[in-house]
């Protein structure tokens, strides 16, 4: 990693873990054509260096929750401290400093029936250092989530992907005692072993093994790989706030999901109705994406671009550095 980028094997390992975050090292090694000792050694090195982490994430709807994307504008000397405070909260995800350090963007999970005023104005920071706040409720996700960003998950062949991908299932979900504790432990370490999960929730290993399969097959739980986009060759990341004609919203969202630059895209409420996170090599590549790829999409009326300066927390639990 002297070049600052992940090498070919690291990328293939990251892609394999994206497909099945709990696949055994032996299963991954068989697909990659290397020894399981090599896979284990690579993973542990990347994990201990803070380069790569497997996290267990949940879908909001099956748990009776909704997701808000909150945009805060702050006075220049306050944004970093406010962002750090948000990152420590259990209900926040992907807390980033934006636009020269005067803006924060973060995802907030909330109960479905909780009013927006109670969630956002009652719990988020009340301080004159926050100049403005806008909340966007996510309505439909087009890219991201279980469908990984192509910029991170494009290292394996179709045959290798098929060998590691878990078959889809439409099993239903009913919560049981201990599920919340298992999910919390997996948000910290998606590869936590069964004894550790059993200790976290106070249930037997056989029960935890069964509940883990239920959580996965029902779609409540999926696994993601956290890795800095810069190590994949995309040091410039930005959030795009798009205003799209309602009649073109579905087609524009579907188009964004096919763009290799797009790591996340969703339709939202609010002054912008489509939001996307993108990764590019440099300013020229971002300009080309804005001018050519987005510029050619029918129905796009306005685009606001906010570069990400620093991400304090991704979708897993916060790990202070």
Secondary structure, 3 states (H helix, E strand, C coil): CCCCCCCHHHHHHHHHHHHCCCCCHHHHHHHHCCCHHHHHHHHHHHHHCCCEEEEEEECCHHHCEEEEEEEEEECCCCHHHHHHHHHCCCCEEEEEEEHHHCEEEEEEEEECCCCHHHHHHHHCCCCCCEEEEEEEEEEEEEEECCECCCCCCCCCCHHHHHHHCCCCCCCCCCCCCCHHHHHHHHHHCCCCCHHHHHHHHCCCHHHHHHHHHHHHHCCCEEEEEEECHHHHCCCEEEEEEEEECHHHHHHHHHHHHHCCCEEEEEEECCCCCEEEEEEECCHHHHHHHHHHHHCCCCCEEEEEEEEEEEEEECCCCCCCC
